[in-house]
Amino acid sequence: MADERSGSRGTGAGPARRASDRGRYGRLSRERVLASALELVDREGLSALSMRRLGAELGVEAMALYRYAASKDALLDGLVEALYLELEERLPDAEPDWRAGLHRIARATYDVCLAHPQVVPLLSTRMLAVPLARRPLAVLREHERVLGLLREAGFDAAEAAAVFRAFQAWILGYVSVELRQMVDNPDESDPAFRLGLHRMPAHELPHLREATTTLATPGGPEGLASGLNALLTPFTTA
C-alpha cells in the first residue's frame, strides 16, 4: 500500500493531535496503522479492534491514531480500503480481453477476501452502506477498472453499468456464501450432527436437509469461475 494512495480521504484522515505518534516501530503512517489494524482483525476478529488496542499494538497512545483515522468508524472504513489496496497490488496490469479481465479481477477479489475473512462483512456493512462517492478511493478505482474494461470492449454506458452491477453482486455474494458458518457443532465427528441436521424438521425442510452436506463444501475458485461464465454469457459487446 502506498502512502500517496492512503492519504487524506473523507472516511479516513483527521486532524493532528497532541499525542506522539512515534511508536515502537518508528513514526506512524496511515499505511502502517491500517496494516496493523488488518493484522489485529485477521488474528482476533473485529470485536478486538479499538483505538486503545490498536495503539497498544503499535506502541503509541490511542489519541495518536486519530491523525490517521478520525474515529472507530473511519478505522473500519480503512480496513475496507486496505483490502482494495491489496487487490490493486494483485492486479498491476490491464487485461485486454474483457471476459478474461473480469475473471482475473474476480479471482483476485476472492483470494483477498479469503485471506482476510474477518473483514469481509465490512464490505456490506460499511462499503455498501455509504453513498458511492464516499467510498474509499481504492474501492472507486476498482469500480473504474471494471467499467473501463467494459467500455473499451465496446459496451455502451448503460450496458457497462448493467454488467458491472451483476459482476459486483456475484463476487460479493459468492464470497459471502463461501465464508458462511455451516458447522453447528465442531466437536461432532458424525457429519449430520456436525452440521446440525437434527435441528431441521425433516417434514418441513427435506430438500434443504438433503442439500446441506453439499452446501457445506466450499465451491472454491472453480465455482466462482463457472458462475461468472454463466452470468456473462447473455452479455455481448456492442
N, C-alpha and C positions, 0 to 999 in steps of 0.2 A: 504494500500500500504506500502510495507516495504522498508526502505531506501536501504538495500542491493540490492533490485531489481531495485531501481531507481537511481543508481549511474551513473558513467561516461559512456556515450554512444555516438555513432557517431552523433546522432541527438540532443543531449541534453547538456552535460556538457561543460562549457567553463572555461577559466582561471579566477582566483580570481581577483576581482577589489578592488579599494581602498574604495569605498563607504561601510559604515557599513551595515551589513545585520541583525542587531538586530532591529526588528520591534516592533510593539505594543504587539505582542503575544510571544515575545522572539526571540531567534535566529532562522533564517530560515533554511529550509532543502528543498531539491528538492521535497520531498513528499508534504510539505506544500505549496510550490509555485504552483505545478501542481493542487493541490486540490483547492486552491484559484482561479486559472485561470478557472478551471472547473465550480466552483460556479458562477463566474462572467459571463461566457458564457451561462450557464444554465439560468441565470436571465435576461441577457440583449442582448444576441446574440454575434456572432463572431465579428461583427463590433465594439463592445465595448472594445475588448481586445487590449491592447497596454502595452508596458513596463511601461509607465508612469502611466496608470490607475491601473495596477496590483500592482505597487509599492505603490500607494495611498491606495489600499485595504489592503495591508499588513503593511502599516505604515513605509515604507523604501523608500530610493531614488531608482529611476528606475535603476541606474547603479548597485545597489546591486544585482539585479536579474540576471545579466549576469554570475554570478558564477554558476547558476543553469540552465540557458538556454542561449546559446551563441547568439541568435538572435530571432527576432519575428517568423521566420520560425521554429526554434527549439522549440519555445514555442507551436506552432501549432502541431508539431510532438509530443510534450509532452502531448497534450490533447488526441491524439490517444492512446498513451501509457497509460494514466490514465484510459481510457475506458477498455483497455485489462487487466490492473491490477485489475479493479473491476470485470471483467469477471472471472479472476483467483480466486478471493475470493468467487465467487458463485459456483465454480467447484473444491472443495478441494479434492475430492476423484475420483479415476478412476472408470469407468463403465465397467464391464466385457463383456457385450453384445454390439457388435459394433453398431447395429441399435439403441438400447436404448441410447447408449452413444452419438451418433450423434444427436439424438432428444434432449437430455439433453443440449448439447452444443448449439444447435440451439435456444432452448427456452431461455437459459441464455443470449445469444447474443442479442436476440430480446428484452428481458427485459432491458438489459443495454442500448441498443440503444434508446428505447422509454423513458428511464429515462433521457437521455441526447440528445434530438433530434437536438439541435443546433450544436452538434459536429459531427453528422453522416455524413454530406457532406465531412468532412475531411478524411473519410475512403476511398473516391475515389480520392479527390484532393491532399491528402498528402500521405497516406499509399500506394495506388496503383500506385502512380506516381514516386515512387523511386524503385531502384533495391531491390530485395528480401533481400539481405544481409544487406541493410541499414535500414531496418525497425526496430522499437524498439524491444528490446529483449522480452518484454511481448507479442508482436504480434507473434514473431517467436516461442515462447513457445506454443502458441495456435495452430499454424500450426503443431508443433511437436506432440502435444496431439492428434490431429485428425489423422495424419499419423501413429502414434504409435498404436492407436486403430485399425486401418485398417490392419496394418502389423501383429499385434497379432491375428487378426481374420483369417488370412490365405491369405490375398491378397498379390500378389507379388508387387514389387516396381512400375511397370507400372500401374497395376490395382489400387493400392492405390492412385497413383497420379491422375488417372482419376476420381476416386470417390471424392478425395479431391478438385479437380478443380470444379466439378459440385456442391459439397456441399457449397464451399465458394461463388460461383456465385449465388446460390439460396438464401442463407441467406442475402447477401448484397443487392441483387436485391429486395427481398421481403421487407426488412426493408425500402429501399428507396421508394418503391411504397407505403408502408403504410404511410410514412411521407410526401408524395407529397401534394402540395397545390391544393385543388379541389374547394374551395369556391371562387366564383367570387365577391360576394357582401354579406358580413356577416350581413348587416343591413336588407336584404330582408327576409321576412317570407315565401314567396312562394318558394318552393324547386326549381322550374325551373329557376326562376330569381336569386335565391341564387347561383345556380351553373353556371349561365350564359348560359343556353341552347339557349337563343335567339341570342347569338353571333355565334352559329354554323349553317351554311347553311343546312337547312333541306334536300334539294335535293342532296347535296353532302355527307353529313355525317349522314344518317339515323340510321345506326347501332350504331355509337358512341353516338348519342343523346339518343338512347334507353337505352344504357348500362351505361350512365354516373351516374345515380342515384345509381345504384348498385356498380359501381366502386368507388363512393364517400364514401361507407361504408367500414371501415377497415375490412380486413379479419381476423385479430386477431391471437392468438396462434393456433386456430383450422385450419385456412388456411395455416399457416406455417407448421403445422404437416402433413396435408393431402398432400400438395405439396411435402414435403420431402419424404413421403411414396411413392408417385408416382415416384419421382426421383430415389429412391434407389431400387425400385422393379427389374429393369433389372440387377442389380449387384448381383453376387453370389460370395461366398468365393471360394478360390482356392481349 
